[in-house]
């Protein structure tokens, strides 16, 4: 049950990051330091959930995007699909 909630939270955080990158930056009128702070806060929460769930449960594509930095600036939301593939 706990992992189900964590997976749901992971999906929501990744979706939130993609929405922020796509339109949220513009709507919020954040400057570059505020954008970076918001992204780092979301990424920190995502990393914490990945650790709690266990990296072996997370898709390789999502792990690579998280480690490589692609997740931080994604505007497409493609990584939501990979988050939904998390094994419980």
C-alpha positions in Angstrom: 0.0 0.0 0.0 2.8 2.4 0.9 4.6 1.8 -2.4 1.4 2.4 -4.3 1.1 5.9 -2.7 4.8 6.6 -3.4 4.4 5.7 -7.1 1.3 7.9 -7.4 3.3 10.8 -5.7 6.2 10.2 -8.1 4.0 10.4 -11.1 2.4 13.6 -9.7 5.8 15.3 -9.0 7.1 14.5 -12.5 3.9 15.7 -14.1 4.2 18.9 -12.0 7.8 19.5 -13.1 6.8 19.1 -16.8 3.9 21.5 -16.4 6.1 24.0 -14.6 8.7 23.8 -17.4 6.1 24.0 -20.1 3.9 26.9 -18.9 4.5 27.5 -15.2 7.7 29.4 -15.7 6.0 31.9 -17.9 2.9 32.1 -15.7 4.8 32.5 -12.5 7.2 35.1 -14.1 10.0 33.6 -12.1 13.6 34.8 -12.7 16.3 32.2 -13.5 17.3 31.7 -9.8 13.7 31.1 -8.8 13.3 28.6 -11.7 16.3 26.7 -10.7 15.2 26.7 -7.0 11.8 25.3 -8.0 13.3 22.7 -10.2 15.7 21.6 -7.5 13.0 21.3 -4.9 10.9 19.1 -7.2 14.0 17.0 -8.2 14.9 16.6 -4.6 11.5 15.2 -3.8 11.6 12.9 -6.9 15.0 11.6 -5.8 13.8 10.9 -2.3 10.9 8.9 -3.7 13.1 7.0 -6.0 15.3 6.0 -3.1 12.3 5.0 -1.0 10.8 2.9 -3.8 14.2 1.4 -4.8 16.0 2.1 -8.0 15.4 -1.5 -9.2 11.7 -0.7 -9.4 12.1 2.4 -11.6 12.5 2.3 -15.4 16.0 2.8 -16.8 14.7 5.7 -19.0 13.5 7.6 -15.9 16.7 7.0 -13.9 18.8 8.1 -16.9 16.8 11.3 -17.3 17.0 12.0 -13.6 20.8 11.4 -13.4 21.5 13.0 -16.8 19.5 16.2 -16.2 16.9 15.7 -19.0 14.1 15.4 -16.4 14.9 18.8 -15.0 14.0 20.7 -18.2 11.4 18.3 -19.8 8.4 20.1 -21.2 6.7 17.1 -22.9 5.7 15.1 -19.9 7.2 11.9 -21.4 8.7 10.9 -18.2 5.3 10.6 -16.6 4.9 7.5 -18.8 8.1 6.0 -17.4 7.1 6.8 -13.8 3.8 4.9 -14.3 5.9 1.9 -15.2 7.3 1.8 -11.7 7.0 -1.7 -10.3 5.2 -2.2 -7.0 
